[in-house]
Amino acid sequence: MNEINGLGKSKGKREIHDGSIFKFVPKNKIESVVQDELAETVVNSIQENAHTGNPGDGKIFVTDVVNVVKIRTNERGKEAI
């Protein structure tokens, strides 16, 4: 899990950059790569456990991973996972 700052409409720390006012909101970012057949289960689990019904619950993005390269060994594709 990574601590990040997002731009939000809710409460946040006001900062001025180049004359514009931004409200930065502390957020957590979780990234996970799973096999296609597990994707819906993972999405449902996150939805059930992260849902509070309050603004700021977040979003789940589901995207395709085109390729993976393991830097240390140069393995690619499924072997790299």
TIVOVO-47709 format. One record per residue (C-alpha): residue number from 1; residue in one letter; x, y, z. Coordinates in Angstrom, 1 decimal. Layout:
<r NUM; "A"; <X; Y; Z>>
...
% end
This chain:
<r 1; "M"; <0.0; 0.0; 0.0>>
<r 2; "N"; <1.3; 3.4; -1.0>>
<r 3; "E"; <0.5; 6.7; 0.7>>
<r 4; "I"; <-0.3; 9.3; -1.9>>
<r 5; "N"; <-2.0; 12.6; -2.2>>
<r 6; "G"; <-5.0; 13.1; -4.4>>
<r 7; "L"; <-7.0; 16.0; -5.5>>
<r 8; "G"; <-10.3; 15.9; -3.9>>
<r 9; "K"; <-13.5; 17.8; -3.5>>
<r 10; "S"; <-13.7; 16.9; 0.2>>
<r 11; "K"; <-11.6; 18.2; 3.0>>
<r 12; "G"; <-7.9; 18.5; 2.4>>
<r 13; "K"; <-4.7; 20.5; 2.9>>
<r 14; "R"; <-4.9; 23.6; 0.8>>
<r 15; "E"; <-1.8; 24.4; -1.2>>
<r 16; "I"; <-1.0; 27.0; -3.8>>
<r 17; "H"; <1.0; 26.0; -6.9>>
<r 18; "D"; <1.6; 28.5; -9.7>>
<r 19; "G"; <-1.1; 30.8; -8.3>>
<r 20; "S"; <-3.8; 28.0; -8.3>>
<r 21; "I"; <-5.3; 26.6; -5.1>>
<r 22; "F"; <-5.5; 22.9; -4.7>>
<r 23; "K"; <-6.9; 20.8; -1.9>>
<r 24; "F"; <-4.7; 17.7; -1.4>>
<r 25; "V"; <-6.3; 14.8; 0.3>>
<r 26; "P"; <-4.2; 12.0; 1.8>>
<r 27; "K"; <-5.1; 8.6; 0.2>>
<r 28; "N"; <-3.9; 5.1; 0.1>>
<r 29; "K"; <-3.3; 3.4; -3.2>>
<r 30; "I"; <-3.3; -0.4; -3.5>>
<r 31; "E"; <-2.2; -2.1; -6.7>>
<r 32; "S"; <-2.7; -5.8; -7.4>>
<r 33; "V"; <-2.2; -8.0; -10.4>>
<r 34; "V"; <-4.2; -11.2; -10.5>>
<r 35; "Q"; <-5.1; -13.8; -13.1>>
<r 36; "D"; <-8.2; -13.0; -15.1>>
<r 37; "E"; <-10.3; -15.7; -13.4>>
<r 38; "L"; <-9.6; -14.1; -10.0>>
<r 39; "A"; <-10.3; -10.5; -11.0>>
<r 40; "E"; <-14.0; -10.4; -10.2>>
<r 41; "T"; <-13.5; -12.1; -6.8>>
<r 42; "V"; <-10.8; -9.5; -5.9>>
<r 43; "V"; <-13.0; -6.6; -7.0>>
<r 44; "N"; <-15.9; -7.9; -5.0>>
<r 45; "S"; <-13.7; -8.4; -1.9>>
<r 46; "I"; <-12.3; -4.9; -2.1>>
<r 47; "Q"; <-15.8; -3.5; -2.6>>
<r 48; "E"; <-17.2; -5.3; 0.4>>
<r 49; "N"; <-14.4; -4.5; 2.7>>
<r 50; "A"; <-13.6; -0.9; 1.7>>
<r 51; "H"; <-17.2; 0.4; 1.3>>
<r 52; "T"; <-18.3; 2.9; 4.0>>
<r 53; "G"; <-20.9; 4.8; 2.0>>
<r 54; "N"; <-19.0; 8.0; 2.7>>
<r 55; "P"; <-17.3; 10.3; 0.1>>
<r 56; "G"; <-13.7; 9.2; -0.4>>
<r 57; "D"; <-14.3; 5.5; -0.4>>
<r 58; "G"; <-12.3; 5.5; -3.6>>
<r 59; "K"; <-12.5; 3.7; -6.9>>
<r 60; "I"; <-11.4; 0.4; -8.4>>
<r 61; "F"; <-9.8; 0.4; -11.8>>
<r 62; "V"; <-9.6; -2.9; -13.7>>
<r 63; "T"; <-7.1; -2.9; -16.6>>
<r 64; "D"; <-5.4; -5.5; -18.7>>
<r 65; "V"; <-1.7; -6.1; -18.2>>
<r 66; "V"; <-0.1; -6.5; -21.6>>
<r 67; "N"; <3.2; -7.8; -20.5>>
<r 68; "V"; <5.4; -8.2; -17.4>>
<r 69; "V"; <9.2; -8.1; -17.3>>
<r 70; "K"; <11.1; -9.2; -14.2>>
<r 71; "I"; <14.1; -6.8; -14.2>>
<r 72; "R"; <16.5; -9.1; -12.3>>
<r 73; "T"; <16.1; -12.1; -14.6>>
<r 74; "N"; <14.6; -10.6; -17.7>>
<r 75; "E"; <11.9; -13.2; -17.6>>
<r 76; "R"; <8.7; -12.1; -19.4>>
<r 77; "G"; <5.1; -12.9; -19.3>>
<r 78; "K"; <3.7; -15.5; -16.9>>
<r 79; "E"; <7.2; -16.6; -16.0>>
<r 80; "A"; <7.9; -13.1; -14.6>>
<r 81; "I"; <5.0; -13.4; -12.2>>
% end
